[in-house]
Structure formats: structure tokens, C-alpha cells
Amino acid sequence: MIPIELLCHELKRMTDDYYKCKNHKIKEQIYSDIKLLSEALFLSDLPFKDNDI
């Protein structure tokens, strides 16, 4: 399992990269990655049930 702190740190770094980026295509990819990482962060905070395995 990935620690939440690591996800938050990476999300902050990617957000900084997004605002600094001038290339539209790269900016779109960064935005897509931010969305995926945000979803991962949300899902990592959900309660875990043993019978879900």
C-alpha cells in the first residue's frame, strides 16, 4: 500500500508542474495524471474490508 503522504507530496509536485508548464499537450497529460492521482488518494482513504479481497 502506498502511504498517503507520498500521494499528497506527488500531487503537490504535479500541480506545481502543471502551472509552470507552457506546452499545452504536456499540460493535458499532467492534468490527466493529477486526476488519476487524486482518485487514488480518495480511494486510499476509503475503509478497507477483509472480504473485498
N, C-alpha and C positions, 0 to 999 in steps of 0.2 A: 504494500500500500504506500502511496506517495504522501509524504507529510503535507498538511495544509499550508504550512509556512512556505514550503518550496513552491507550491502553486501560486500563492499570493505574490511571492518575490518575482516569479517569472511573468505573471500577469502585469505587474507594475513595469517591469523592464520592456515588455512588448508594447504596452500603452505608450511609454516614452518614445520607443522606436516609431510607432505609428504617427505620432505628432511631429516627429523630426523628419520623416520620410517625404521626399519630394516626387518620387516616382509613383504614379498612380497604380500601376499593376502590382508593384511590391506592396503598396499601402493596402490594396484589396486583400492580398494574401495575409498580411499581418492582421487585418481585421477579422478574416476568417479564423485564423489561429486564436485570436483573442476570444471569439465566440466559443470555440471548442474548449478552450481552457476554462472559460467561465462556467460552462456546463459541467466540466469535470469537477470544478470547485464546488458547485452546487450539489452534485451527486455524491461527492465525498463527505458532505455534511449530513446526508440522509442517514437515518438509523439503519443499522445492519441487522438482518435476521438470519440465524443459522440455517434455517430451512430453505433459504433462497439459493443455496449453492447447487 
